[in-house]
Amino acid sequence: MEIILYALFFITGCLVHATYTYVLALGSSVFLITRATEDSLLLLATAYEKIIYMNEATYQSIIKKGIEEEELEKYRKMDKLELEATMNLVTGNLSHMIPSRYRELISFSDWKTAEKEITRIIKQRKTT
């Protein structure tokens, strides 16, 4: 009779251990994916700002060379569209790289919603 009791304790211990390690692994995975996504978005925002700065420096150089304002506006519109398309592509790729069971953790799907998320992350990290 004692052997059956010991076997039940052993099986119960194995089940409790498996459940405990699963919950811990899930929690650390959620933290890891959330933090990695936030850091990736901040890195992407930094790159976005630097690209805009470089474009503005290029426009200033073009102005000094004497290009017409209409032509400059054409370049600006083209660069803006290209940058927006690139950022949409990158944020889309970032959101699709996250495993499907963790997709609820992210709150962006394109660059516009990613910009809002970046603003939230910056405000949150300034307060902590």
N, C-alpha and C positions, 0 to 999 in steps of 0.2 A: 504494500500500500504506500509506503514511503517513497518508493521509486517512482510511482505515478505522480506523487506530489512534487518531487524534485524535477521530474520531466516537465510538468506544467509550469513550475517556476522558471525553468530554463527557457521554455518556449515563450513565456510571457516576457522574460528579460530580453530575448532576441527581438521580439516584436516592438517592445518599448525602445530599445536601442536603435532599431531601424527607423522608427518613426521620428525619434529625436534627431538623428543625423540627417534625415531627409528635411526636416523643418529648418535645421541650422544651415544646411547647404542651400536651401531655397532662399532663406533670408540673406545670406551672403551673396548669392547670385543676383538678387534684386538690387542690393546695394551696389554691387560691382557694375551692373549694367546701367543703373541710373547715373552713377557718378561718371562712368566712361562716356555716356551720351552727353551729359552736361559739359564735360571737359572738351569733347569734340565740337560741340556747338560754340563754346567760347573761342576755341581755336579757329573755327570757321568764321566767326564774327571778326576776329582780329585780322584774318586774311582779307576779308571783305573790306574792312576799313583801309588797309594798306593798298589794296587795288584801287579804291576810289582816290586815295591820296596820289598814287602814281599816275592815274589818269589825269587828275587836275594838274600835276606838274607837267605832263605831256601837253595839255591844252595851253598852259602858260608859255611853253616853249614854242608851240605852234603860233600863238598870238604874236610873240616877238618876231617871228619870221614873216609876219604880215599876211596871214591867211584871212579870208573874208569871214564875217560873222555867220553867214548862212552855212558855209561849209563846216565851220566849227560846231554849229548846232547839230548838223547832220552826224558828225563824228560822236558828239555827246549822246545823241539818241541811240546810235548804233551800239556804242559801248555800254550804255545802260541796259539795253535789251539783251545784249550778249552776257553781261554780268548777271542779270536776273535769271536768264535761262541756265547759266552754269550753276548758280546757287540753288535753283530748283532741282537740278539734276543731282547735285552733291547731297542735298538734304534728303531727297528721295532715296538715293542709294544708302545713306546712313540709316534711314528708318527701315529699309528692307533688309539690312544686314542683321537687325535684331531678331532673335528667334521668335517665332510666332506666339509662343506662350508668354512672352514678356512684352508684346507689342502694346498692351494697355498701359505700360509704364511711361510711354512717350506721348507727348501731347502736341506733336507737330507732324505735318505731312508734306508741307512745302515750305518755301523760304519765308513767306509772309507769316505763317504761324510759328516758324522757327525764330523769327525776329522777336515775336512776343515772348516766346519761351526764354530767349537769351536775356531779355529785359528782366524777366522774373528771376532768373538765376542770379543775375548781377545784384539785384535788390536783396535777394535772399542771402547771398554771400557777404554783402556789406553789413548786414545786421548781425551776422554770427561771427 
